[in-house]
Structures are given as structure tokens and as C-alpha cells.
């Protein structure tokens, strides 16, 4: 299960809707100003037009067939003096793989080169809130990096939901830093710079759509959008990539209507996992369907594993909690 703080905190966003990822301990309501509208107005409905699909064809390869032990490291990145970006990285590590991931701090990385996925947390959240899912991705053979954003994270001294507009640039900067690790850093050799993806939840999902639209990072080959919508109404752009959307039909924070419209506006290979009774956050009921589907999607889109693509429908059907629109 993905543990989130969001339960009662709702961010008022004009009359257009609300965006909230996870509740803080104080459950303090924060009103957005009119200048927030371009970034948050699409939480109720997206203005993006439907697009036909141009197929994304990944570089052929094969994902690991066994699970890994998981290591965890923290880095003190920053994009300027006023934008600290402390980043947690989960990665395949040496040693025997437990049945469930149990990340070991500073464990030696496993040998080999692995795709890198940049994960963006939701509003008033932090990367560790998603550790159950992110460690599962690492166990499957991915390096997963989760920056803590300076003005939208849990515990931020000056919480400002408008700062979402700056987060795609932050995410790209973290990718830059990880790809530029010193040659002496053992983690550097494990990252395959030609196999990069991005994922995120809620405000982090909006950050992720920004990386494929207004602030397109053309290094990215795949995106996973959990309970997200568009980024300032900007259309997707750049080279073809693969996109997976996961959205609860009963989401009252970022509506299912908005999320599905953005899915339909992706001009490349796309899929959408609709959680039948789901809300804004992943629960124990839909954790396996969400995690399994996203893992197989990443195996296909970043490793180029055709067998993984064929397993996506079965992963989506686990527990009978979701339906899948598959246009990959």
C-alpha cells in the first residue's frame, strides 16, 4: 500500500476544482490566488483536444527476470541557492532479494545498467510516502529517484502550490545531476542514460505531464501519471514516448473526467488504468493492480521487453478492481 497523508486537507482552487495530494498533520486549508488558475484550473476538466496515436517503439531489450535486493541513498542536490532538492534514490542492490522490498541504506549497487525513473511527489507529500511502490520498481530493475520539492512538500516552510510551475525544471535538473555523478560513484555505472522515464502523483503527476509538454525533456521515453491532469493546458510535444495513466473514477480532487481527457490528448502510445472504486490515492485494494501494471509498462517502455507489454492486461486485471484502455 502507498501511504499518503491526504485525507481531509483540500486545497481550494477558485471555482475550478481542488488539488490535494496528502494531508499534513495540521490539516491546514490553503486558499489559492487567482494567479494559480493556469496551473490548477484543469483539475476539473482539461481543455486539451483528443489526438490520434503515433506509435512509440522502444529500443528492443529484455527486462531482468529475477528480483533484486533494494538499496537506498540520499543526495543533496539543489537548483540554485533557493531551490534545494534533496533526493532519495532506490536502486537494485547486491544480495538476496527478500519477498518484499526492504531497502538497505547505502547498499552496494547490483552489477548492470538499469533505466532511471524520476518520481515527483504530490502536494504536501514527500518521496518516502510512495516508498512501497518505488521500492517495488527498484526490485524489478529500475533506479528510481524522488526529489523533495522546496515549496510543495510536506513540512515546507513556505508552502506554495503555485510553485508546481517550477517543478519540471527541478525534475530535469535532478536527472542532470544523477547522470553527472562522479565516475568514482558506484551508482553512476548502474544508470542507463538512454532509458529515462518520469512518473508522479497528483501535483507530481502535473509535474510529469509538464515534462512531456510545456517543459519537454526530450530524454524521457516513458511517463506514468497517477491521478494527474494537464500542465497549464499545454499540449504534449516532442519525440514520441509511451504514457500510462492511473486514475480513480471517484477522484474528487483531480476528476476522472480531467484525467481521461489528458490521456486521450496524448499523441503517442498510451494506456489508462481506471480504478473502479478508486479515489485520489492508491489504497491497499488497488495497490497490486497499480504497481503491477506500472511495472510491466516500464519494463516494456524502457527495457523494450515485448513479453512485458503482453503481460500488462493480466496485471491490470489483478483483484478485479480496475479496467484498462490499452492503446500502446
RORO-27189 format. One line per field, with one value per residue: z, x, y of N, C-alpha, C in turn. Coordinates in Angstrom, 3 decimals. Atoms other than C-alpha are relative to their C-alpha. Example, Ala and Ser with C-alpha at 12.3 -4.5 7.8 and 13.67 -1.06 7.14 Angstrom:
2
nZ: [0.000:-0.060]
nX: [0.890:-0.820]
nY: [-1.190:-1.190]
caZ: [7.800:7.140]
caX: [12.300:13.670]
caY: [-4.500:-1.060]
cZ: [0.000:0.730]
cX: [0.900:-0.770]
cY: [1.200:1.090]
//
This chain:
328
nZ: [0.000:0.001:-1.142:0.311:-1.078:0.420:-0.421:-0.130:0.487:1.357:0.428:0.791:1.218:0.672:0.169:0.978:-0.594:-1.085:0.155:-1.263:0.068:-1.269:-1.083:-0.997:-1.364:-0.489:0.860:0.205:1.326:0.649:1.142:1.116:0.602:1.390:0.858:0.021:0.937:1.143:-0.348:-0.718:0.458:0.735:-0.870:0.228:1.401:0.822:1.295:1.064:0.987:0.267:1.068:0.472:-0.569:0.735:-0.854:-0.569:0.163:-0.851:0.363:-0.435:-1.038:-0.904:-1.406:-0.873:-0.309:-1.436:-0.846:-0.629:-1.260:0.279:-0.769:-0.099:-0.295:0.067:0.599:-0.318:1.208:-0.079:1.248:-0.534:-1.463:-0.579:0.420:-0.400:0.531:-0.564:0.852:-0.411:1.140:-0.217:1.123:-0.150:-0.826:-0.150:-1.111:0.264:0.046:-0.889:0.641:0.126:-0.071:-1.298:0.431:-0.901:0.235:0.558:0.455:1.257:1.146:0.789:1.258:1.137:0.256:-0.215:0.297:-1.103:-0.050:-0.890:-0.588:-0.627:-1.045:-0.006:-0.856:-1.433:-0.146:0.164:0.705:-0.839:-0.067:1.130:-0.017:0.279:1.448:0.628:-0.286:0.881:1.305:-0.118:-0.101:1.344:0.855:0.369:-0.943:-0.179:-0.729:-0.482:-0.635:-0.860:0.575:-1.104:-0.444:0.041:-0.754:-1.397:-0.864:0.628:-0.830:0.714:0.926:1.083:1.083:1.284:0.355:0.902:1.335:0.050:-0.318:1.110:0.106:-1.115:0.320:1.014:-0.652:-0.757:1.001:0.375:-1.077:-0.110:1.165:-0.103:-1.200:0.192:0.474:-1.167:-0.690:0.566:0.558:1.361:0.985:0.082:0.686:1.458:0.377:1.160:-0.403:-1.080:-0.090:-1.084:-0.574:-1.099:-0.506:-0.308:0.440:0.670:1.316:0.825:0.304:1.008:1.307:0.434:0.586:1.341:0.706:-0.049:-0.323:0.517:-0.132:1.103:-0.391:-0.608:0.910:-0.566:-1.132:-0.762:-0.562:-1.011:-0.460:0.486:1.075:0.869:-0.561:0.535:1.257:1.095:0.698:0.004:1.094:0.057:0.571:-0.539:-1.253:-0.448:-1.189:-0.760:-0.962:-1.013:-0.578:-0.644:0.562:-1.021:-0.448:-0.166:-0.084:1.443:0.453:1.011:1.286:0.397:0.270:1.221:1.132:0.237:0.619:1.400:0.706:0.252:1.415:0.148:-0.636:-1.287:-0.667:-1.208:-0.994:-0.726:-1.229:-0.018:-1.222:-0.509:-0.210:0.434:-0.398:0.093:-1.263:-0.002:0.930:1.394:0.054:0.852:1.399:0.401:0.008:1.009:1.337:0.260:0.137:1.336:0.958:0.004:0.604:1.457:0.589:-0.235:0.391:1.309:-0.196:0.620:-0.866:-1.056:0.586:0.091:-1.350:-0.593:-0.294:-1.160:-1.193:-0.243:-0.446:-1.340:-1.005:0.597:-0.520:0.994:1.422:0.746:1.393:0.483:1.329:0.078]
nX: [0.846:-0.698:0.472:0.113:0.555:1.217:1.287:1.016:-0.466:0.417:-0.470:0.997:-0.577:1.051:1.181:-0.368:-0.219:-0.968:-1.137:-0.628:-0.601:-0.061:0.294:-1.024:0.444:0.850:1.179:0.252:0.513:-0.737:0.733:-0.848:0.320:0.415:-1.141:-0.183:0.928:-0.578:-0.593:0.920:1.385:0.379:0.286:1.386:0.121:-1.126:0.351:-0.770:0.808:-0.430:-0.973:-0.246:-1.213:-1.205:-0.584:-1.341:-0.674:-1.199:-1.180:0.287:-0.847:0.688:-0.077:-0.465:1.027:-0.038:0.096:-1.233:0.013:0.172:-0.781:0.570:-0.966:0.518:-0.903:0.360:-0.034:0.651:0.019:-0.125:-0.034:1.338:0.783:-0.593:0.725:-0.475:0.543:-0.153:-0.125:0.121:-0.713:-0.335:-1.203:-0.517:0.579:1.215:1.219:1.068:1.299:0.452:-1.187:-0.418:-1.172:-1.140:-0.697:-1.356:-0.398:-0.747:0.895:-0.146:-0.706:0.888:0.485:1.434:0.721:0.218:1.328:0.081:1.345:0.390:1.006:1.167:0.015:-0.129:-0.492:-1.438:-0.250:0.130:1.393:0.247:-1.116:0.427:0.054:-1.278:-0.915:0.391:-0.605:-1.436:-0.165:0.194:-1.113:-0.007:-0.474:1.126:-0.451:1.107:-0.364:0.937:0.084:-0.201:1.146:1.251:-0.171:0.398:-0.939:-0.616:0.155:0.855:0.804:0.524:0.408:-0.342:-1.373:0.025:-0.448:-1.459:-0.471:-0.611:-1.414:-0.673:-0.119:-1.051:-1.285:-0.371:-0.505:-1.339:-0.940:-0.222:-0.769:-1.339:-0.702:-1.427:-0.312:-0.318:1.238:0.444:1.344:-0.048:-0.122:1.236:1.053:-0.044:0.499:0.876:1.285:0.471:1.441:0.471:1.283:0.380:1.368:0.709:-0.828:-1.143:0.457:0.023:-1.414:-0.384:0.539:-0.799:-1.241:0.316:0.759:-0.549:-1.416:-0.337:-1.345:0.011:-0.687:0.970:0.635:1.241:0.544:1.099:0.756:0.922:0.961:-0.487:0.677:-0.970:-0.881:0.364:0.725:-0.962:0.046:-1.194:-0.877:-1.293:-0.043:0.960:-0.289:1.133:0.605:0.988:0.780:0.742:0.913:1.198:1.247:0.655:-0.940:0.674:-1.038:-0.218:1.089:-0.248:0.262:-1.199:-1.082:0.243:-0.177:-1.438:-0.387:0.428:-0.746:-1.373:-0.077:-0.880:0.490:0.578:0.908:0.594:0.542:1.064:0.327:1.469:0.467:-1.146:0.024:-1.175:-1.239:-0.049:0.288:-0.378:0.859:-0.446:-1.462:-0.624:0.322:-0.740:-1.434:-0.304:0.181:-1.060:-1.274:-0.048:-0.087:-1.375:-0.839:0.141:-0.324:-1.389:-0.866:0.383:0.326:1.296:0.756:0.593:1.163:1.071:0.486:0.683:1.426:0.154:-0.337:1.098:1.182:-0.210:0.957:1.263:0.313:-0.273:0.122:-1.153:0.044:-1.344:-0.309:-1.459]
nY: [-1.204:-1.271:-0.779:-1.408:-0.792:-0.682:0.538:-1.043:-1.297:-0.322:-1.310:-0.695:-0.552:-0.755:0.849:1.009:1.304:0.034:0.892:0.361:1.328:0.685:-0.941:-0.257:0.308:-1.075:-0.059:-1.420:-0.332:-1.063:-0.529:-0.393:-1.285:0.089:0.304:1.438:0.617:0.708:1.281:0.875:-0.052:1.206:1.128:0.408:0.387:-0.434:-0.581:0.636:0.716:1.380:0.174:1.355:0.570:0.364:1.028:-0.066:1.285:-0.032:0.779:1.360:0.559:0.929:-0.381:1.088:1.006:0.258:-1.183:-0.454:-0.723:-1.434:-0.947:-1.355:-1.062:-1.364:-0.979:-1.385:-0.811:-1.305:-0.781:-1.344:-0.072:-0.008:1.161:1.286:1.154:1.266:1.060:1.390:0.908:1.438:0.601:1.424:0.152:1.356:0.749:0.769:-0.804:0.466:0.090:-1.383:-0.867:-0.523:-0.756:-0.094:-1.259:0.012:1.336:0.018:0.214:1.221:-0.206:-0.192:-1.352:0.023:-1.243:-0.931:-0.614:-1.158:-0.019:-1.267:0.194:-0.866:-1.185:0.299:1.362:0.140:1.257:1.194:0.414:0.900:0.939:1.368:0.181:-0.323:1.103:1.106:-0.283:0.259:1.444:0.541:-0.350:-1.415:-1.007:-0.919:-1.190:-0.821:-1.271:-0.699:-1.341:-0.950:-0.787:0.760:1.240:0.032:-0.670:-1.177:-1.200:-0.952:0.786:-0.825:0.899:-0.607:0.356:1.155:-0.410:0.083:1.339:0.739:-0.380:0.664:1.425:0.146:-0.274:1.198:0.947:-0.471:0.268:1.441:0.441:-0.593:0.465:0.252:1.347:0.824:0.360:1.281:-0.074:-0.536:1.069:0.785:-0.761:-0.026:-1.323:0.085:0.586:-0.864:-0.208:-0.865:0.396:-0.865:0.066:-1.238:-1.124:0.611:0.454:-1.214:-0.220:0.982:-0.393:-1.145:0.495:0.485:-1.040:-1.356:0.076:1.323:0.544:0.953:1.231:0.911:0.949:0.534:-0.726:0.590:-1.118:0.514:-1.011:-1.280:-0.716:-0.652:-1.009:-1.310:0.143:0.094:1.275:0.838:-0.409:0.654:1.354:0.959:0.693:0.807:-0.594:0.761:-0.776:0.748:-0.992:0.502:-0.547:-0.814:-1.027:-1.290:-1.019:-0.174:0.842:1.029:-0.648:-0.736:0.943:0.755:-0.922:-0.150:1.275:0.000:-1.047:0.451:0.369:1.162:1.219:-0.403:0.928:-0.572:0.916:-0.695:0.719:-0.073:-0.660:-0.738:-1.441:-0.758:0.662:1.454:0.673:1.414:0.737:-0.113:-0.122:1.015:-0.278:-1.198:0.269:1.002:-0.565:-0.985:0.712:0.608:-1.111:-0.495:1.041:-0.097:-1.297:-0.378:1.114:0.511:1.408:0.279:0.907:-0.820:-0.666:0.993:0.298:-1.154:0.245:0.886:-0.781:-0.933:0.744:0.544:-0.458:-0.439:-1.341:-1.044:0.315:-0.486:-0.418:0.304:-0.515:0.005]
caZ: [0.000:-0.762:2.468:1.916:4.293:2.261:3.998:4.832:3.523:0.419:-1.464:-2.711:-6.297:-7.408:-8.727:-10.981:-8.510:-5.942:-5.881:-2.849:-2.590:1.073:4.307:6.691:10.399:10.972:8.146:7.378:4.487:1.995:-0.428:-3.863:-5.513:-8.988:-10.377:-9.599:-12.172:-15.136:-13.231:-11.254:-13.183:-15.159:-12.076:-13.000:-16.784:-19.326:-22.453:-24.385:-27.582:-28.345:-30.560:-32.737:-31.740:-33.262:-32.007:-29.689:-30.498:-27.697:-28.227:-28.046:-24.998:-22.130:-18.559:-15.711:-14.989:-11.305:-8.430:-6.786:-3.280:-2.947:-1.840:-0.824:-0.927:-0.389:-2.324:-1.521:-4.944:-5.491:-8.446:-7.138:-3.555:-3.054:-4.581:-2.525:-3.984:-1.526:-3.452:-2.335:-4.772:-4.650:-6.792:-7.495:-4.995:-4.386:-2.072:-1.855:-2.787:0.003:-0.800:-0.180:-0.722:2.378:1.213:2.786:3.187:1.022:-0.152:-2.984:-6.364:-8.397:-11.498:-14.794:-16.270:-15.382:-16.589:-14.420:-13.401:-11.902:-9.461:-8.384:-5.131:-4.541:-2.761:0.985:0.494:0.188:-1.710:1.261:1.224:-2.007:-0.922:-1.131:-4.862:-5.705:-3.977:-5.987:-9.180:-7.947:-7.092:-10.706:-12.088:-12.127:-10.478:-9.014:-7.919:-5.789:-5.223:-2.407:-3.931:-1.937:-1.798:-2.231:0.043:3.487:6.052:3.576:5.437:2.752:1.144:-2.251:-4.673:-7.449:-7.355:-9.273:-12.399:-11.487:-10.766:-14.275:-14.433:-10.978:-12.170:-15.241:-13.043:-10.795:-13.899:-14.946:-11.557:-11.462:-14.970:-13.991:-10.844:-10.392:-12.143:-8.721:-7.553:-7.959:-8.716:-11.883:-13.682:-12.956:-14.751:-18.456:-19.800:-22.887:-20.895:-18.847:-17.635:-15.318:-13.014:-10.397:-8.326:-8.195:-8.229:-9.145:-11.981:-13.256:-12.987:-15.054:-17.798:-17.850:-18.661:-21.772:-22.789:-21.769:-20.354:-22.585:-21.572:-24.778:-22.957:-21.484:-23.172:-20.827:-18.291:-15.551:-14.490:-11.237:-10.599:-12.781:-15.366:-17.901:-17.274:-17.857:-20.719:-22.831:-25.463:-25.450:-27.662:-28.762:-29.793:-29.275:-25.817:-24.019:-21.355:-18.681:-16.732:-13.493:-12.162:-9.725:-11.115:-7.810:-7.534:-6.103:-6.160:-9.773:-11.556:-13.614:-16.433:-16.451:-16.260:-19.058:-21.319:-20.859:-21.602:-24.851:-25.739:-25.714:-29.365:-28.726:-27.417:-24.317:-21.789:-18.913:-15.817:-14.356:-10.723:-10.474:-6.865:-6.535:-5.224:-5.337:-3.670:-4.088:-1.374:-0.348:-2.567:-5.804:-4.906:-6.659:-9.867:-9.958:-9.082:-11.304:-14.319:-13.973:-13.540:-16.714:-18.547:-17.508:-18.437:-21.929:-22.471:-21.003:-21.458:-24.725:-23.371:-25.644:-23.205:-20.507:-22.829:-23.341:-19.554:-18.967:-19.352:-16.818:-14.357:-14.758:-14.013:-10.636:-7.930:-10.402:-9.221:-12.486:-16.235:-18.869:-22.057:-23.997:-26.933:-26.647]
caX: [0.000:1.170:0.946:-0.271:-1.140:-4.067:-7.355:-9.117:-6.915:-8.448:-6.882:-9.453:-8.763:-11.202:-14.385:-12.427:-11.742:-9.194:-5.789:-4.504:-2.108:-1.691:-2.897:-0.488:-0.590:-2.194:-4.738:-4.446:-6.551:-4.736:-6.565:-5.067:-4.875:-6.165:-2.649:-2.792:-5.523:-3.265:-1.645:-4.609:-7.778:-7.672:-8.236:-11.935:-11.719:-8.916:-9.083:-6.712:-8.169:-8.126:-5.281:-4.685:-1.853:1.613:3.241:6.214:8.681:11.183:14.689:14.365:15.693:14.748:13.933:15.507:13.649:14.606:14.059:16.804:17.592:16.997:19.415:18.592:20.720:20.099:21.661:21.713:21.026:19.945:18.946:20.275:20.600:16.834:15.797:17.208:16.243:17.187:16.680:16.109:17.219:16.069:18.121:18.857:21.436:23.625:22.448:19.468:16.110:13.515:9.923:9.001:11.441:13.355:15.683:19.138:20.827:23.939:23.920:26.300:24.534:23.896:26.001:24.463:22.838:19.270:16.668:16.152:12.674:12.268:9.321:7.531:5.550:2.148:1.288:2.110:3.794:7.328:9.035:9.033:5.219:5.446:8.284:6.243:5.662:9.024:10.939:8.932:10.069:13.659:13.277:12.184:15.332:14.899:16.778:14.091:14.878:12.454:13.299:11.641:10.375:11.117:7.678:5.112:6.435:5.304:6.940:7.864:8.437:6.659:4.108:3.097:1.064:1.812:5.404:4.339:5.134:8.838:8.966:9.516:12.762:13.652:12.998:15.188:17.925:17.855:18.212:21.185:22.819:22.349:23.714:26.727:27.686:31.411:32.964:34.046:30.418:29.277:25.714:26.792:27.644:24.207:22.215:21.484:21.224:19.386:16.476:14.901:11.325:9.262:6.335:4.351:1.195:-1.288:0.796:3.701:1.633:1.059:4.817:5.225:2.842:4.839:7.950:6.174:4.566:5.438:8.849:9.507:12.567:13.323:15.461:12.316:10.942:8.042:5.737:3.419:0.697:-1.094:-4.222:-2.992:-4.112:-2.513:0.195:-1.223:-3.356:-0.255:-0.344:2.097:5.118:8.454:9.511:7.171:7.076:4.816:2.351:0.423:-2.352:-3.816:-6.926:-9.724:-13.228:-14.326:-11.442:-12.901:-9.603:-8.476:-11.553:-11.582:-13.039:-9.939:-7.510:-9.184:-9.222:-5.457:-4.952:-6.912:-4.780:-1.514:-0.411:1.725:1.303:-0.898:-2.836:-5.168:-5.856:-9.184:-9.710:-13.420:-13.976:-10.756:-10.311:-7.304:-4.752:-3.677:-5.049:-4.368:-7.276:-5.740:-2.041:-1.219:-3.066:-1.429:2.064:1.951:0.598:3.097:5.981:5.110:4.601:8.060:9.611:8.191:8.667:12.182:13.659:11.809:10.578:7.776:6.794:6.191:3.869:1.859:1.519:0.030:-3.650:-3.198:-1.512:-4.359:-6.916:-5.436:-8.087:-10.797:-10.549:-9.769:-10.318:-7.668:-7.738:-4.760:-3.574:0.089]
caY: [0.000:3.513:5.519:9.061:11.897:13.149:12.516:15.765:18.570:20.133:22.997:25.497:26.473:29.146:27.529:25.227:22.445:21.361:19.792:17.931:15.032:14.244:15.834:17.491:16.816:20.189:19.729:23.407:24.687:26.890:29.180:29.661:33.055:33.853:33.532:29.814:29.229:28.362:25.503:24.168:25.052:21.793:19.645:19.595:19.433:19.640:21.766:19.500:18.023:14.291:13.102:10.083:7.776:7.714:4.539:4.705:1.936:1.295:0.061:-3.709:-5.454:-7.709:-6.746:-8.722:-11.930:-12.021:-9.618:-7.584:-6.534:-2.775:-0.094:3.472:6.611:10.305:13.172:16.890:18.360:21.971:24.144:27.425:28.578:28.917:25.574:22.700:19.325:16.582:13.373:9.796:7.102:3.486:1.112:-2.567:-3.751:-6.766:-9.503:-11.813:-10.293:-10.516:-11.361:-7.734:-4.871:-3.877:-1.079:-1.033:2.325:2.740:-0.877:-1.757:-1.438:-4.567:-5.029:-3.997:-0.898:-0.014:2.515:5.586:6.809:10.304:10.308:13.513:13.519:15.094:18.330:18.233:14.882:13.556:10.716:8.332:8.325:6.326:4.055:0.843:1.319:2.887:0.097:-2.444:-0.711:-0.838:-4.511:-5.096:-3.475:0.304:3.149:5.425:8.979:11.005:14.679:16.599:19.847:23.019:24.637:21.839:19.090:18.041:20.308:23.054:26.313:28.326:26.020:27.415:25.300:27.811:26.598:23.482:25.530:25.350:21.647:20.241:22.222:20.875:17.309:17.746:19.201:16.134:13.944:16.087:15.634:11.870:11.457:13.589:11.659:11.270:8.288:7.079:6.883:3.259:4.350:6.161:2.933:1.452:4.189:3.785:7.366:6.159:4.712:7.507:7.874:10.077:9.397:11.256:11.526:14.443:17.645:15.392:13.962:17.512:17.989:14.823:15.979:19.218:17.199:15.926:19.242:22.809:21.830:18.839:16.870:15.012:12.456:10.895:7.801:6.991:8.604:7.319:9.786:8.891:10.997:13.837:16.340:18.680:21.267:24.778:23.480:22.841:20.105:17.207:17.804:16.435:12.936:10.009:8.462:5.991:7.167:5.261:6.974:5.611:7.333:6.581:7.005:8.559:11.014:14.247:16.136:15.733:14.473:11.312:13.404:15.608:12.711:10.786:13.857:14.246:10.544:10.983:14.030:12.077:11.752:8.662:5.128:5.361:3.315:4.140:2.067:3.192:2.181:1.390:2.453:4.446:7.947:10.254:7.980:4.375:2.101:-1.475:-2.565:-1.304:-1.275:-4.542:-3.641:-0.194:-1.404:-4.469:-2.595:0.247:-2.209:-4.123:-0.826:0.380:-2.968:-2.577:1.154:1.453:-2.022:-2.685:-6.023:-7.255:-10.020:-7.404:-5.500:-8.678:-9.066:-5.605:-6.693:-9.501:-7.138:-4.659:-7.376:-8.353:-8.116:-7.129:-3.519:-1.748:-1.619:-0.992:1.045:-0.212:1.886:1.011]
cZ: [0.000:1.113:-0.339:1.168:-0.361:0.487:0.023:-0.540:-1.454:-0.324:-0.883:-1.196:-0.802:-0.042:-0.865:0.601:1.102:-0.326:1.364:-0.147:1.334:1.126:0.920:1.378:0.520:-0.794:-0.257:-1.410:-0.547:-1.212:-1.072:-0.537:-1.459:-0.917:-0.073:-1.115:-1.166:0.335:0.622:-0.554:-0.668:0.900:-0.126:-1.422:-0.770:-1.335:-1.154:-0.911:-0.205:-1.201:-0.441:0.457:-1.059:0.889:0.469:-0.099:0.831:-0.612:0.580:1.032:0.861:1.439:0.824:0.352:1.478:0.762:0.636:1.455:-0.345:0.936:0.004:0.359:-0.059:-0.531:0.339:-1.242:0.265:-1.380:0.404:1.512:0.633:-0.423:0.360:-0.486:0.580:-0.678:0.572:-1.242:0.496:-1.219:0.232:0.709:0.012:1.185:-0.415:0.068:0.964:-0.761:-0.219:0.150:1.415:-0.247:1.085:-0.342:-0.497:-0.390:-1.316:-1.163:-0.670:-1.278:-1.136:-0.139:-0.028:-0.427:1.263:-0.126:1.029:0.527:0.743:0.965:-0.145:0.967:1.465:0.248:-0.105:-0.620:0.849:0.132:-1.071:-0.029:-0.333:-1.502:-0.641:0.258:-0.836:-1.400:0.044:0.051:-1.369:-0.967:-0.506:1.108:0.084:0.886:0.367:0.655:0.911:-0.453:1.107:0.528:-0.072:0.836:1.419:0.854:-0.614:0.825:-0.642:-1.100:-1.033:-1.173:-1.381:-0.480:-0.838:-1.374:-0.142:0.122:-1.193:-0.186:1.138:-0.326:-1.022:0.597:0.801:-0.951:-0.423:1.046:0.126:-1.170:0.040:1.288:-0.328:-0.449:1.152:0.777:-0.614:-0.612:-1.450:-1.043:-0.151:-0.827:-1.507:-0.473:-1.217:0.319:1.217:-0.054:1.148:0.455:1.122:0.365:0.259:-0.493:-0.700:-1.360:-0.959:-0.380:-1.127:-1.369:-0.526:-0.673:-1.408:-0.818:0.073:0.262:-0.450:0.191:-0.994:0.291:0.480:-1.047:0.492:1.191:0.652:0.767:0.937:0.497:-0.418:-1.074:-0.816:0.744:-0.710:-1.371:-1.222:-0.606:0.129:-1.247:0.023:-0.579:0.690:1.278:0.316:1.306:0.603:0.992:0.952:0.713:0.601:-0.562:0.991:0.569:0.071:0.156:-1.394:-0.666:-1.046:-1.397:-0.510:-0.373:-1.298:-1.231:-0.329:-0.611:-1.493:-0.833:-0.254:-1.445:-0.270:0.652:1.435:0.558:1.232:0.851:0.838:1.206:0.285:1.210:0.610:0.169:-0.474:0.338:-0.178:1.379:-0.079:-0.990:-1.428:-0.141:-0.968:-1.474:-0.507:-0.124:-1.084:-1.420:-0.334:-0.175:-1.377:-1.079:-0.093:-0.586:-1.523:-0.538:0.166:-0.318:-1.428:0.027:-0.517:0.863:1.131:-0.513:-0.069:1.365:0.618:0.257:1.221:1.287:0.362:0.579:1.412:0.996:-0.553:0.402:-1.049:-1.408:-0.740:-1.406:-0.524:-1.434:-0.159:-1.322]
cX: [0.876:-0.575:0.028:-0.621:-1.338:-1.233:-1.033:0.438:-0.415:0.457:-1.064:0.665:-1.108:-1.276:0.329:0.184:1.017:1.101:0.609:0.587:-0.137:-0.184:1.185:-0.555:-0.940:-1.285:-0.419:-0.472:0.763:-0.787:0.963:-0.445:-0.370:1.144:0.296:-0.803:0.658:0.579:-1.002:-1.422:-0.439:-0.201:-1.439:-0.208:1.180:-0.493:0.734:-0.909:0.516:0.942:0.038:1.385:1.076:0.790:1.399:0.601:1.282:1.148:-0.160:1.000:-0.809:0.198:0.519:-1.141:-0.030:-0.098:1.353:-0.255:-0.032:0.883:-0.663:1.116:-0.690:1.092:-0.504:0.153:-0.672:0.052:0.026:-0.120:-1.367:-0.855:0.737:-0.876:0.582:-0.718:0.313:0.037:-0.105:0.601:0.227:1.343:0.455:-0.685:-1.260:-1.223:-1.035:-1.318:-0.635:1.215:0.250:1.278:1.061:0.780:1.419:0.489:0.755:-0.954:0.267:0.768:-1.013:-0.395:-1.521:-0.639:-0.192:-1.380:0.023:-1.419:-0.257:-1.163:-1.162:0.144:-0.103:0.409:1.513:0.282:-0.218:-1.439:-0.339:1.004:-0.418:0.003:1.376:1.032:-0.339:0.563:1.491:0.281:-0.119:1.105:0.009:0.679:-1.096:0.447:-1.194:0.483:-1.106:-0.031:-0.079:-1.249:-1.342:0.060:-0.540:1.085:0.682:-0.289:-0.927:-0.757:-0.653:-0.341:0.294:1.386:0.079:0.553:1.514:0.533:0.486:1.479:0.811:0.253:1.099:1.376:0.469:0.514:1.420:1.032:0.310:0.829:1.432:0.715:1.462:0.234:0.314:-1.236:-0.542:-1.395:0.009:-0.027:-1.283:-1.079:0.232:-0.576:-0.914:-1.374:-0.524:-1.508:-0.323:-1.364:-0.337:-1.456:-0.533:0.790:1.254:-0.357:-0.111:1.432:0.456:-0.567:0.728:1.291:-0.200:-0.756:0.727:1.500:0.556:1.477:0.094:0.800:-0.986:-0.697:-1.361:-0.432:-1.134:-0.671:-1.062:-0.881:0.425:-0.867:1.058:0.829:-0.290:-0.670:0.881:-0.013:1.317:0.822:1.273:-0.071:-0.976:0.526:-1.212:-0.525:-1.024:-0.668:-0.697:-0.890:-1.216:-1.239:-0.726:0.925:-0.728:0.994:0.480:-0.984:0.440:-0.211:1.237:1.122:-0.186:0.165:1.480:0.570:-0.326:0.747:1.452:0.096:0.867:-0.650:-0.434:-0.886:-0.547:-0.596:-0.993:-0.406:-1.490:-0.535:1.093:-0.253:1.286:1.322:-0.123:-0.227:0.455:-0.823:0.538:1.512:0.615:-0.302:0.800:1.489:0.371:-0.108:1.112:1.355:0.128:0.099:1.433:0.956:-0.081:0.572:1.458:0.992:-0.289:-0.387:-1.415:-0.853:-0.675:-1.226:-1.192:-0.593:-0.790:-1.482:-0.217:0.327:-1.125:-1.227:0.114:-0.988:-1.339:-0.406:0.092:-0.315:1.145:-0.407:1.416:0.160:1.510:0.473]
cY: [1.246:0.864:1.479:0.754:0.620:-0.744:1.116:1.345:0.200:1.405:0.638:0.644:0.660:-0.840:-1.194:-1.375:0.096:-0.967:-0.246:-1.372:-0.707:1.000:0.181:-0.326:1.068:0.131:1.439:0.266:1.191:0.459:0.445:1.347:-0.192:-0.377:-1.488:-0.663:-0.716:-1.371:-0.958:-0.049:-1.287:-1.207:-0.483:-0.490:0.553:0.525:-0.663:-0.819:-1.416:-0.066:-1.461:-0.443:-0.214:-0.954:0.352:-1.396:0.025:-0.782:-1.393:-0.481:-0.948:0.465:-1.168:-0.938:-0.348:1.320:0.307:0.387:1.489:0.810:1.360:0.982:1.349:0.928:1.404:0.875:1.353:0.643:1.469:-0.017:-0.102:-1.185:-1.291:-1.144:-1.286:-1.162:-1.372:-0.873:-1.436:-0.695:-1.499:-0.144:-1.457:-0.682:-0.729:0.902:-0.570:-0.084:1.353:0.903:0.497:0.791:0.118:1.262:-0.248:-1.386:0.093:-0.249:-1.340:0.320:0.102:1.457:-0.044:1.318:0.830:0.625:1.118:0.086:1.307:-0.218:0.979:1.170:-0.421:-1.445:0.007:-1.371:-1.240:-0.476:-1.032:-1.146:-1.426:-0.279:0.212:-1.100:-1.229:0.217:-0.285:-1.497:-0.667:0.407:1.419:0.807:1.050:1.154:0.870:1.275:0.507:1.457:1.056:0.690:-0.748:-1.270:0.129:0.653:1.208:1.247:1.016:-0.742:0.908:-0.899:0.575:-0.429:-1.270:0.377:-0.111:-1.419:-0.825:0.333:-0.614:-1.473:-0.242:0.239:-1.209:-1.079:0.384:-0.414:-1.490:-0.524:0.530:-0.410:-0.295:-1.443:-0.942:-0.440:-1.288:0.044:0.483:-1.113:-0.805:0.682:-0.020:1.327:-0.013:-0.550:0.763:0.159:0.943:-0.487:0.970:-0.147:1.401:1.210:-0.499:-0.563:1.181:0.377:-0.928:0.355:1.232:-0.411:-0.545:1.042:1.338:0.018:-1.347:-0.324:-1.148:-1.261:-1.065:-0.843:-0.474:0.833:-0.773:1.129:-0.563:1.145:1.398:0.621:0.729:1.047:1.321:-0.077:-0.137:-1.392:-0.758:0.316:-0.830:-1.394:-0.930:-0.645:-0.867:0.564:-0.957:0.929:-0.974:0.998:-0.686:0.658:0.900:1.082:1.343:1.146:0.397:-0.956:-1.022:0.571:0.731:-0.955:-0.752:0.887:0.170:-1.284:0.009:1.038:-0.376:-0.474:-1.225:-1.223:0.305:-1.120:0.697:-1.101:0.779:-0.838:0.191:0.751:0.880:1.477:0.632:-0.686:-1.511:-0.600:-1.450:-0.801:0.022:0.105:-1.001:0.244:1.189:-0.286:-0.999:0.537:0.984:-0.677:-0.628:1.067:0.518:-1.035:0.062:1.301:0.387:-1.116:-0.474:-1.465:-0.289:-0.923:0.762:0.731:-0.948:-0.327:1.151:-0.275:-0.895:0.741:0.948:-0.691:-0.546:0.617:0.452:1.397:1.091:-0.500:0.679:0.409:-0.070:0.489:0.140:-0.610]
//
